[in-house]
Amino acid sequence: MKKSNILSFRVFGRRALFTVPENRMGGEKFTYHIPTPEAVKGIMESIFWKPTIQWVVRRVRVINQIQTESVGIKPLKMNGGNDLSYYTYLKDVEYEVEVNFKWNENRPDLSHDRNENKYYFMAKRSIERGGRRDVFLGTRECQAYVEPCVFGEKKGYYDDVNELGFGLQFYGFTYPDEVYKDSDKGVFKANFWNPIMRNGIIDVINPDECEITRTIREMDVKQFILGNNMISIDEEVKQFDMD
């Protein structure tokens, strides 16, 4: 791949819930103060994704002041009826995100579907249209909206804050077809990191740079076959132009 394929977009919504894993088992949900790289990657995959590529989250910029609110929820109980839980959300959130894509080298069977120019402009046009699928900020009840932006152009609340740490947090998952090392093939892993925001910007490291990881279980790579459970980028472009 010759180009950096950098794309930027703005994502915003009334609420966000980037769930702290250790709070989920008790029925309560509490959000991290910033989005996890896994959540940001999920947003980009809702905008546009195919197994031929991997999205790389480069930077996330926090625009609005970090604020939380707790809401009483009545989830269904396993034995019937309702329970009472409190979910703590971020409110009035807005982020600028910078990403790029690279070929998924773990899928040499899809090498014939690599057309850098078409992938770049499909992703760019998908951002302009607000995404190919519904976009969420962490959980489904947190509807989000996306639009193109110039990264760093808009004034942010934390532009003058030199450094702000958030402690150990969940980074994201590594799936068997996204591994960086041969030793990780065939396993599903969780990664953790210590994000730091400098002047409102969080520089996101690569998954293989996370010092704390946990192997969850063995997992096989899902198979994608052109004409069966996926279409080529050429066909994707044709269908997109017809929408």
Buried (B, 14 or more C-beta within 10 A) or exposed (E): EEEEBBBBBBBBBEBBBBBBEEBEEEBBBBBBBBBBBBBBBBBBBBBBBBBBBBBBBBBBBBBBEBEEEEBEBEEEEEEEEEEEBEBBBBBBBBBBBBBBBEBBEBBEEBEEBBBBEBBBEBBBBBBEEBBBEEBBBBBEEBEBEBEEBEBBEEEBEBBEEEEBEBEEBBBBBBBBBBBEEEEBEEBBBBBBBBBEBEBBBBEBBEBEEBEEBEEEEEEEBEEBEEEEEBBBBEEBBEEBEEE
